[in-house]
Amino acid sequence: MHLHDIPVRTLDGSPTSLAEHRDDAMLIVNVASRCGLTPQYATLEALHERYRDRGFSVIGVPCNQFGGQEPGTAEDIATFCSTSYGVTFPLLDKTDVNGPGRHPLYEVLTGHADEQGEAGDVQWNFEKFLVAPGGEVVARFRPTTLPDSDEVVRAIEAVLPR
């Protein structure tokens, strides 16, 4: 199945897919509201705002698999993201990114290796996957790589469709 055709749910539970982003570049990030890396929401939102008119979107995927750092309900998550960080980028439903319940989206994403050649499980909250227009996973950035780092920004700019 193609990445854009994998069924996902929006944060409010509505069924959808990433098909509307087929011609866009996406940075798909597993997020959490009670993590030491949570301030990355601010830079993710800044990237989303900076490049959205050029065919780019951040897609946030809440996940509670790392230290129970995303325990809230969908409403809790939405409120936290909007009031604490002004998040406007799309958020999907809380999702397992590792283990036997790994979502099919993450089956595809985790098959892509990072710069060190390591594929497989997501290491922690805020792991980032860059998807080029058309759906090819082109880069993987581990959690401590900041969203506005030179390497992430260069990678995004290299795949912007406009």
Backbone torsions as a table, in degrees:
resi	resn	phi	psi	omega
1	MET	NA	138.6	179.0
2	HIS	-73.1	144.7	-178.0
3	LEU	-50.8	-41.9	-177.5
4	HIS	-70.2	-17.1	-177.0
5	ASP	-98.1	-4.3	-179.3
6	ILE	-69.1	126.0	178.5
7	PRO	-65.9	131.9	174.4
8	VAL	-133.4	173.6	176.3
9	ARG	-125.0	143.7	173.9
10	THR	-71.1	169.5	-178.8
11	LEU	-57.8	-31.2	179.2
12	ASP	-83.0	3.6	175.9
13	GLY	93.3	0.5	-179.7
14	SER	-73.9	135.7	178.2
15	PRO	-68.8	141.1	179.0
16	THR	-160.0	-169.2	172.9
17	SER	-149.3	179.9	177.1
18	LEU	-93.7	15.3	-177.1
19	ALA	-58.5	-34.2	179.8
20	GLU	-66.6	-13.8	178.7
21	HIS	-103.9	13.6	-176.2
22	ARG	-53.4	-37.0	-177.4
23	ASP	-98.3	8.7	-177.7
24	ASP	-109.6	161.7	166.6
25	ALA	-88.4	144.0	180.0
26	MET	-133.3	145.2	168.8
27	LEU	-113.7	106.8	-177.2
28	ILE	-95.8	124.7	-171.3
29	VAL	-133.9	128.0	172.2
30	ASN	-80.0	126.3	-170.7
31	VAL	-119.5	160.6	177.1
32	ALA	-153.0	145.8	-174.3
33	SER	-92.5	-8.8	-177.7
34	ARG	-124.4	43.6	-175.4
35	CYS	-118.9	152.1	175.6
36	GLY	-61.0	-20.0	179.4
37	LEU	-93.9	0.7	-177.4
38	THR	-54.0	-33.7	177.3
39	PRO	-57.8	-13.2	174.9
40	GLN	-61.7	-19.9	175.2
41	TYR	-52.5	-41.0	-177.4
42	ALA	-61.9	-45.6	-178.9
43	THR	-75.6	-30.4	173.8
44	LEU	-63.3	-42.9	178.1
45	GLU	-64.4	-40.5	178.6
46	ALA	-62.5	-41.8	176.7
47	LEU	-62.9	-44.1	179.6
48	HIS	-57.8	-47.4	-179.7
49	GLU	-65.6	-42.9	-176.6
50	ARG	-62.4	-39.0	-171.5
51	TYR	-113.5	-1.3	-174.1
52	ARG	-62.7	-32.4	178.3
53	ASP	-73.8	-7.2	178.4
54	ARG	-106.7	14.8	175.9
55	GLY	87.6	44.2	-177.8
56	PHE	-135.3	144.9	175.2
57	SER	-146.0	140.0	166.0
58	VAL	-85.3	139.4	174.7
59	ILE	-122.1	115.2	179.2
60	GLY	-91.8	136.1	-179.1
61	VAL	-125.5	94.3	178.8
62	PRO	-58.0	139.8	-178.2
63	CYS	-145.6	135.5	-178.4
64	ASN	-109.6	20.3	-175.5
65	GLN	-85.5	-7.3	-175.6
66	PHE	-116.7	97.3	178.1
67	GLY	66.8	18.5	-179.8
68	GLY	59.1	35.7	-172.6
69	GLN	-89.6	7.3	172.2
70	GLU	-136.6	66.0	-174.6
71	PRO	-82.6	-13.0	-171.2
72	GLY	-71.1	168.3	173.7
73	THR	-76.7	171.5	176.7
74	ALA	-57.4	-41.5	179.5
75	GLU	-64.7	-42.1	177.0
76	ASP	-58.6	-45.5	-178.3
77	ILE	-63.6	-48.0	-179.3
78	ALA	-60.0	-44.6	179.9
79	THR	-64.1	-46.5	179.2
80	PHE	-58.1	-49.1	-176.2
81	CYS	-63.5	-41.9	-177.5
82	SER	-75.4	-41.3	-177.0
83	THR	-81.0	-34.4	-177.3
84	SER	-85.8	-33.1	-174.0
85	TYR	-131.6	1.8	178.7
86	GLY	61.7	32.6	-176.1
87	VAL	-63.9	127.8	174.9
88	THR	-117.4	-11.0	-179.8
89	PHE	-73.1	156.7	-177.1
90	PRO	-64.2	141.3	174.3
91	LEU	-119.7	133.5	176.8
92	LEU	-92.0	173.4	177.4
93	ASP	-64.4	153.0	176.9
94	LYS	-55.4	131.8	-167.4
95	THR	-138.0	144.5	169.8
96	ASP	-82.6	130.0	-179.4
97	VAL	-106.0	-12.2	179.1
98	ASN	-133.4	169.1	172.0
99	GLY	80.4	-172.1	-175.2
100	PRO	-65.3	-23.6	178.5
101	GLY	-95.9	14.6	-178.7
102	ARG	-53.5	130.7	179.2
103	HIS	-66.2	144.6	178.3
104	PRO	-54.1	-32.0	176.2
105	LEU	-58.2	-43.0	-179.5
106	TYR	-78.4	-18.0	170.3
107	GLU	-61.9	-41.7	178.8
108	VAL	-71.6	-50.5	-174.5
109	LEU	-61.7	-45.0	-175.0
110	THR	-72.5	-7.8	173.6
111	GLY	-75.1	-12.4	-179.9
112	HIS	-90.1	134.1	-178.4
113	ALA	-84.9	153.9	174.0
114	ASP	-82.7	-172.4	-178.1
115	GLU	-61.4	-25.7	179.6
116	GLN	-87.5	2.4	178.6
117	GLY	85.0	12.9	-178.5
118	GLU	-97.9	120.4	173.4
119	ALA	-103.7	-170.4	176.2
120	GLY	100.6	-158.3	-171.1
121	ASP	-50.6	146.9	170.3
122	VAL	-67.1	136.3	-175.9
123	GLN	-80.6	-37.0	-175.3
124	TRP	-169.3	-178.5	175.9
125	ASN	-59.1	148.6	174.8
126	PHE	71.5	31.4	168.6
127	GLU	-79.5	138.5	-170.3
128	LYS	-119.4	135.8	177.2
129	PHE	-122.9	122.6	178.1
130	LEU	-94.5	126.3	-179.3
131	VAL	-116.3	126.3	179.1
132	ALA	-79.0	160.6	172.6
133	PRO	-53.2	136.9	-176.4
134	GLY	99.0	-17.2	171.8
135	GLY	103.6	5.2	178.9
136	GLU	-80.6	128.8	174.5
137	VAL	-75.6	120.3	-173.3
138	VAL	-113.1	-15.4	179.7
139	ALA	-157.8	152.5	177.3
140	ARG	-134.4	128.0	-178.9
141	PHE	-121.5	127.1	-178.1
142	ARG	-69.7	164.6	-170.8
143	PRO	-53.6	-38.4	-175.6
144	THR	-81.9	-5.2	173.3
145	THR	-75.4	118.4	-176.1
146	LEU	-70.1	142.9	-177.9
147	PRO	-59.8	-27.3	-179.4
148	ASP	-100.6	16.2	177.1
149	SER	-66.3	156.3	-179.8
150	ASP	-56.1	-41.3	-176.9
151	GLU	-66.3	-37.2	178.4
152	VAL	-71.2	-46.2	-178.9
153	VAL	-61.5	-44.6	178.2
154	ARG	-60.0	-42.5	-179.6
155	ALA	-64.3	-43.7	178.2
156	ILE	-61.4	-49.8	-177.0
157	GLU	-61.3	-29.1	-179.4
158	ALA	-70.4	-21.4	-177.5
159	VAL	-115.6	5.5	178.7
160	LEU	-62.6	132.6	-177.0
161	PRO	-77.6	-15.8	179.0
162	ARG	-152.1	NA	NA
